[in-house]
């Protein structure tokens, strides 16, 4: 899953749509 987060951060389209979700996922990974 960590790789998925990296992919989202690398893809601008995903960052615009799931930016908040990615941050939430990062907290869960921590």
Residue frames as a rotation matrix with the C-alpha (Angstrom) as fourth column:
UNK 1
0.566 0.824 0.000 0.00
0.824 -0.566 0.000 0.00
0.000 0.000 -1.000 0.00
UNK 2
0.233 -0.562 -0.794 2.89
0.284 -0.741 0.608 2.35
-0.930 -0.367 -0.013 0.71
UNK 3
-0.755 -0.521 0.399 3.77
0.493 -0.049 0.869 2.11
-0.433 0.852 0.293 -2.98
UNK 4
0.000 0.851 0.525 0.21
0.970 -0.128 0.207 3.13
0.243 0.509 -0.825 -3.90
UNK 5
0.683 0.216 -0.698 0.59
0.503 -0.832 0.235 6.29
-0.530 -0.511 -0.677 -1.82
UNK 6
-0.329 -0.883 -0.334 3.84
0.189 -0.408 0.893 7.10
-0.925 0.231 0.301 -3.61
UNK 7
-0.630 0.150 0.762 2.09
0.777 0.148 0.613 6.62
-0.021 0.978 -0.209 -6.96
UNK 8
0.480 0.877 0.007 -0.72
0.876 -0.479 0.051 8.99
0.048 -0.018 -0.999 -5.93
UNK 9
0.479 -0.370 -0.796 1.81
0.232 -0.822 0.521 11.62
-0.847 -0.434 -0.308 -4.90
UNK 10
-0.623 -0.774 0.114 3.63
0.269 -0.075 0.960 11.20
-0.735 0.629 0.255 -8.21
UNK 11
-0.550 0.501 0.668 0.43
0.796 0.071 0.602 11.57
0.254 0.863 -0.437 -10.27
UNK 12
-0.990 0.135 0.038 -0.95
-0.140 -0.967 -0.215 15.15
0.008 -0.218 0.976 -10.26
UNK 13
-0.341 0.927 -0.154 -4.44
-0.409 0.001 0.913 13.94
0.846 0.375 0.379 -11.26
UNK 14
0.115 0.356 -0.927 -4.66
0.612 0.710 0.349 11.69
0.783 -0.607 -0.136 -8.23
UNK 15
-0.760 -0.469 -0.450 -3.16
0.643 -0.435 -0.631 14.35
0.100 -0.769 0.632 -5.95
UNK 16
-0.825 0.485 0.289 -5.97
-0.415 -0.868 0.272 16.78
0.383 0.104 0.918 -6.86
UNK 17
0.082 0.949 -0.304 -8.67
-0.435 0.308 0.846 14.20
0.897 0.063 0.438 -6.16
UNK 18
0.698 0.185 -0.692 -7.24
0.370 0.734 0.569 12.15
0.613 -0.653 0.444 -3.29
UNK 19
-0.202 -0.843 0.499 -4.81
-0.145 -0.478 -0.866 14.59
0.968 -0.248 -0.026 -1.66
UNK 20
0.023 0.271 0.962 -6.73
-0.969 -0.230 0.088 14.45
0.246 -0.935 0.257 1.63
UNK 21
0.934 0.353 -0.064 -7.16
-0.335 0.922 0.195 10.69
0.127 -0.160 0.979 1.37
UNK 22
0.374 -0.878 -0.298 -3.42
0.260 0.408 -0.875 10.21
0.890 0.249 0.381 0.82
UNK 23
-0.370 -0.501 0.783 -2.64
-0.584 -0.529 -0.615 12.26
0.722 -0.685 -0.097 3.91
UNK 24
0.431 0.603 0.671 -5.09
-0.902 0.303 0.308 10.14
-0.017 -0.738 0.674 5.90
UNK 25
0.909 -0.145 -0.392 -3.48
0.033 0.960 -0.278 6.96
0.416 0.239 0.877 4.54
UNK 26
-0.043 -0.993 0.113 -0.03
-0.069 -0.109 -0.992 8.22
0.997 -0.050 -0.064 5.52
UNK 27
-0.165 0.042 0.985 -1.26
-0.945 -0.293 -0.146 8.67
0.282 -0.955 0.088 9.09
UNK 28
0.830 0.513 0.217 -2.59
-0.552 0.811 0.192 5.09
-0.077 -0.279 0.957 9.09
UNK 29
0.626 -0.668 -0.403 0.72
0.163 0.617 -0.770 3.76
0.763 0.416 0.495 7.76
UNK 30
-0.314 -0.721 0.617 2.51
-0.520 -0.413 -0.747 5.55
0.794 -0.556 -0.246 10.57
